[in-house]
């Protein structure tokens, strides 16, 4: 009798599609990409959408976990010399590409060599310049033989740096440090990374077929499945992972409903919306990886003049805006670096630095001469865009009230739904914005490169800044010099050391987000 009951229960589980551990079998997960991918070649990709997919199909030497800590990726361990000028990475010896070929130290060496070739046009290549010889090679002043990277054997990679940099392993989690198989790349005849037919991968997921990357407008998507050749393939839980590029606007207009009905499995929401979603059973993961402030569009006709931007920034009533913040988990930002950013193992601003322009109402004394120069009677009336939620509107209102009082003109706010807001920022169709800057990683370089002219979205187009970033020497005074330059451009004024709220489908668990803007689905499960 008991054996019969057990048999019936097993059959019920089998036909219901549920595993014996209370989770569904053959689980499928969906993520909505904010924009189309440009490439899935780690050395050439330039969009955040591409980085998200690449993080699922590739694995670098190291990775960043949800707490911002550096963890083993393809390297099982590493050590540095006493001066932190040389790092030795020991790779797992049982890794394989999705075509079955072994992943070796040469794959990481070749990836760095490719990224340093000007014809590759690797975006934000500057963080490779901490490597000995890299800058000279990129500038055509030295050959690749002078690069301070070599494969000591098939599974040992040595990296020699220009100077001491204890945080170097965090950089190796970046996209363009990810491996590239020399033989396969050279056989791809210029197609590498542009379709699922011309790419091999070494991460937990790979393409389900050569047609898995659908580029037909209206039905664009990327379908992934666990890679049989991944070294821990048996530990990858989902059966399918889909990145949607084309989808109904309603999914982003009401993201909580989309989470609850299973149209997507994870997204980011504002704090109030995240807690409202939690009340309906959604899960929340909170990261200390953002700074919210006032963004001025220096490409806008009304704000091209540096002194105009200076007047707007220096007349902000900082304390009033800080007092308006309703998120009790938020604190005052000391600069553009989020709490997750580290320097020498400590919080980046642990030395007490304050890196934002001081409030100075005496700036109003220059306004008459400035208006004469501009042939205007009053300061330009600008509109600030913000997300359409109570918190953002309250802060934006405080901003325009202060400007109205001090500058004798009428200013406006324009609350927008998330999709339209992101589109306006990306296209540069705004004058001012209440904007949240994501760190993009745990090193200061990754924050500073957000202001590079080629970054997406484009926050600043300034060749002089680009040149300074390109000349960065990875010392604290160099980072602070770039911060000071940005302050004096009056483009972004930091207010709040902020958080990002990742919200998941009520039935989903095990999805992990990280400060480098990646999401790990490898351990994702769905409840019955």
N, C-alpha and C positions, 0 to 999 in steps of 0.2 A: 504493500500500500504506500509506504513512505517513498519507495523507489519510483512509483508511478507519479506521486506528487512532484518529486524533484524533476522528473522527465517533463511533466506538463509546464513547470516553471521555466525550464530551460527553453522549451519550444516557444513559450510566450515571449521570452527575452529575444530569441532569435528573430521572430516575426515582427516584433515591435521595433527592431533595429537598435536596441539598447544593449550596452555591454553590462557585464555582471557587476561593474564598479559603479553603476548609476549614471554613466555618461553614454551618450550616443556613440554608435560606431559609424565609420565613414563620415566623420564630421567635416563640414564645409564652412569656410569663413570668408567674409567679404569686407573689403575696405574701399572707400570712395576716394580716389585720387583728386586733389584740388585742381590739377591741370594735367595736360597731356605730358607724357614722357618725351624727352628729346633723344635720349640714347640710353642703352643699358650697358654701355662700355664704361667701366668704372673710371677710366682715365680721361674720358671726354664728357661724361654726363654733367649737366649744369643746373638741372632743376630739382627741386625738393621732391617732386613726384618720382623722378628717376632714382633718387637716393633711397626712397622708401622701398622700391622694388629691389634695387641692388642689395640692400641689407638683408633681404630674404634669400637671394640666390648666390651671394658671395659671402666669404668670410675672410676678414683681414687678420693680421698677426694678433691683434688685441681687439677687444670690444668694450663698450661702456655699458654698465648695468644700470638699472633704474635708479640707483642711489648716486650715480655719477662716478663709481669706482671702476678702475681699469681691471678687466678680467681676461683670462686666456681666450684666444680665438683659435687661429690655426697654430699659434705658438703655445705649447703646453707650459712653458716657463721662459724666463729671461733673467739675465743678470747684467749689472752695469759695473764699470770700474769705479774706483773711489771718487774720481772727478766727474762722473756722469757724462763723460765724453765718448764712451764706447758702450754699446749695448749688444749682447749676444742673445739671439732668439733661437730657442730649440723647438723645432716643429714636431708635431705628431708624425710618426712614420707610417701611419695607416690611412692617410688622407688620399682622396682621389677626385679627379674631375668627373663631371657627369658623363663623359665618354669612356671612363674607366682608367684613364692615364693617371699616374701618381702626381700629386701636388708636391712640388719640391721647392727648395730655397731659391732656385733659379727663376721660378715663376714670380717671386716677389722682387727679385733683382730686376728682371725684365720689365715689370710693371713700373718701377721707379725710373728706369732708363727711358721707357716710352714717355712717361709724364714729363721728363725733362727735355724732350725733343720739341723744339718750337712748332714743328709741323703737326704735332699731336693736338696743340691748342688746349692743353689741360686748364680748366678754370681754376683760379685761386691756387696756382701752383706754388705760391710763396712759402708755404709751410714745409716744403721739401728743402728749402734753402738752409735749414739748420744742419743738413747733412754735408759733410766735408766734400768740397768740390762741386756741389750741385749748382750753385749760382753761376759759377764760371762756365760750367757745361751748358747751362740753359742760355747763357749770353754768347755762346760760341767762342769762348776764350780758352776752353780746355776740352779734351776728348773724354769719352765715357770711361776710359782707362783710369782717369783721375777721380772717379766717383768713390766715395768712402763707404761703399756697400759691396760685400762679396759673399759668395756661398762657400763657406769653409768645407762643407760636404753637402750631400743631398738634403739634409734636414737641419742644417745649422746656418743661420744668416747672421752676419756681423755688420753692424752699422756704426761707422765712425762719424762723430759730429764735429762741427766747426768750433763749438764751445760747450761748456757745461749746460745741460738741459735735463734736469731730473724728470720732468713731465713728458719726455719724448714718447714713451709707450702710448700715451693717450692720443697722440697724433696718428699713430699707426692704425687706429680704428677708422680713420678717414677714408673716403671712397677711393681716392687715387693711390693709396697705399695698397689696395687690394690686388691680388695676384692676377697675372696674365700669362697664359701658356704661350711661349715663344713660337713653337712650331705651329700651333693651331692658328694663332694670330696671323702669321705670315702666309698661311694657306687660305685665309679668308678674303684675300684680294680686295680689301677696302670695304667689305660689308660687315666687319666685326662690330657687334653690339647694336646693329640696326634692325635685326629681326631675330626671332627665336631659332631660325635655321642656321644662323652664323654666330653662335655663342655657346661656349661651354661654361659651366658654373661649378663652384666648389662649396656652396652653402647648403643649408638644410632643405631648401626647395629648389626645384628646377622646372623647366617647361614641360607641360603635359604632352606636347607634340610640337612639330615644327609649325603648326598653325595656332599655337597657344597665344601668340601675341597678335591679336586682331586689330588691324589698323583701319578697318572700314568705318568711315565717319558715321556716327549714330549708334554703332555697336562696338566701339573700341573698348578693349579690355585685355588683361593679361591673366592667363590661367596657369597656376602652378600646382605641382604635386610634390610629395617628398622625394628627394633624390636617393635612388638605390645605392649610390656610390658615396654618399655623405658618411663620414666616419662614425657618426652616431645615428645612422638612419633609423635604427630600431627605436630610438627615443623621440623621434618626430611624430607627433600625435595626429594632426589634421590630415585628412585624405585629400583635401583640396583647399587652395587659397586663391581667391579671385580679387584682382585689383580692377575696379571699374573706372573707366575714363569717361564714358558717356552714361548718363543716368538722368532720371527725372528730377527737375528742380525741386519738387515737393520733398525729396529726401533731405535736402539741405535746409529747406524752409522750415521743416518740422523734424529736426534730427532726433528728438526724443522718441517720437512716434516711429521713426525709421529703425531706431535701436530696438524698441519693444516688439515691433512686428518682424524683426529679423532681417530687414533689408540691408542692414550693415551691422558690424559687430563691435566697432570701436570708433570714437570720434572725440574731438576736443570741444568743450563747452565752457562758457563763462561760469564763474563760481555759483551764482544763484541758480542758473539753469541746471548745473551739474547736481546740486543738492535736490532740486525739484525732480530730476531724473532718478536720483537715489531713492527718493520717496516712492517711486514706482518700481523699485526692485533692481535698478541698474547698479553696476559696480563703479567705483571711482578710484583712480590712481592719481596722486598729486605729486608734481615735480616742481622743485624750486629752480626753474630754468628760464625765467623771463623778467624783463623790466618794462613797465608801462610808462609812457611819457607822451610829450607833445612832439609830433613830427611835422616839420614845415617842408613844403615842396619847393626846393630851390630852382626847379625848372619851370615853375609857374610864373607867368608874366608879372604878377603882382609881388612875387617874393624873390625874384632874381637878385635884387639889390641886397647885399650883405648887411648894410646898416638897417634896412627895413626889418630883416629877420632878427637882428640884434635887439631892436626896440620891442618887438613882440615877445622875445624870450625873456628879456630882462624886466619886463613889466608884468610877468606872471606872478600872481599872488600864491606863492608856493604853499604857505601854511594853510591857507583857505582850502586849497585842493587836497592837501593831506588830510585835513579834518573832514572832508566830504566822503572819504573812502569808507564804504560799508563792510568790506571784506576784512574781518578781524584778523585773518591770517596774513594780511599784507603788512609790509613795513616800508620805511622810507628808503629809496634807492640812493646810494652814494655815487653812482655813476652808471655807465651803460652795461657793466658786467653783472650778470645774475649771480645769485648765491651759489650756484653749482660750479662756477668758474673758480679754478684753483691756481695758485702760484706757490711753488715750493711746498706743496702739500697742505697749504692753508687757504682759507678764503682769500680771494684776490684783494679785497679791501681790508684785510686784517691789520694792516699798518696804519689804519685810520685815515686814509686818503679820502678827500672829498673832490669828486671830479664832475662838477656841473657848474655852469655860470652862476655867479651870485645875483640875487635880486637887487636891482639898482634903479630906483625911480629917477635918479639924476639923469638917466639916459634920455628922459623927456626933454632935457635942455637942448639936445641936438635936433629935435624934431622940426622946429621952424626952418632951420637951414637945410635939413634933409628934404622937406617938402618943396622948398624953393628949387633945389637941385632937380627934383623929380617933376617940377612944374605941376604940383598938385596942391589942393587946398587943405586936404586932410589925409590921415593915414588910410591906406586902402582898406575897404571893408571886405573881410574874408569869411569864408564858411569853414567850420571844422566838422569833418565827418567822424562818426563814431558808431559803434555797434548799437543796435536797437534794444538795449536792456537798461533797467533802472539805474544800475551802478554807473555805466558809461555816460548816460545822459546827464546824471547828476554832476559828474565831474566836468563834463564839457560845458554844462551851464555855468558852473563856477568860473571856468576859464573865460567865457565870453562876457560874463558880468564884470569881471575884473578889467578886461580890455575896454569894455564900453565906458567904464568909469574913468579910466586913466587916459584913454586915447581919443575920447570925444567922438566916437563913431559907433555905428550899429554893426554888431557881428552876429553871426548865425550859426546854428548847429543843424546837421542833417543826419539823423539816425538812420542806419541802414541794416538790412538783414545781412547775415554773415557772407553769403555768396557774393552779393553785390558789393559789399564793403571790400572784400579781398580783391575783386576784379578792379575796383576803382584804384586801390593801392598799386596793384600790379601794372595797370595801364598808365599810372601817373595822373589820373583824372581826379585830382583833388588839390586843394590849397593847403589845408592843415588837417591833421588827423590825430585823434587819441589812439595811439598805436602801441601794440605790445611787441617788443623785440625779443625773439627767442634766441637763446645763447648759441644753439647749434652744436654744442659740445661742451667740454670742460676746460678748454684752454682759451686764453684771451685772444689769440689769433683768430679763432673761429667766430668770435663776436665782431672783431674789427673788420673781417672780410665781408660782413653784411653790408658795409658801406662802400665797397668797391663798385666801380661803375658797371661791371658786368654781372653783379649779383642780381638775384631774382627773389623778391621784387627790388627794383632799383631805388634805393633810398637816397643816394647821392651820386651825381656824375661829376667827378672832379679829378682830372688827370694828375694834379699835384698830389692829392691824397693817394691815388693809385701808385704813384712813384714812391711815396713814403712807405706804403705797405709792401711794395716790391723790394724795398731796401731794408726791411725790418731785420734787426740782428738778434731777436729773441731774448733780449734782456729787459728787465723791468722798466728801466728808464726809456727804452725804445717804445714799449707798449704805452707808457704814460705820455710820451711825446705825441703819439697818434691820437690818444684820447684828448689831449689838450688841443690839438689841431681841430678835431671834430667839434669840441666846445666852441672854438672861435669861428666855426662855420655856422653855428646857430641853426642846426638842422634838426637835431633830436635833443629834447630836454627831458632827462629821466626824472620820474616822480616816485614810482612804486617798485620796490623789489617784489616781484610778483610770482605767481604760480600758474602752472598749466594743469587743467583738469581733464584727464582722459576718462571718458565714460564708456562703459561696455554694455552690451546686450545683457539683460537679466539672466539669461541662461548660459552665458559665456564666462569662462574663467581661464586663468593661465596666460592671458595676453599681457605682455610686458612692454611698456614704453620707456625710452631712455632720453636723457638730456641732449643727445646728438640727433634728435628728431627721428630716430628709428623706432620701429615696433617689431617685437619678436613674437611671431605666431607659433613657433615650433612646439610650445607646450600648451597650446590652446585646446580647451575642451568645451563641450556643450552638455549641459545637464539634460536628463530625460524630459 
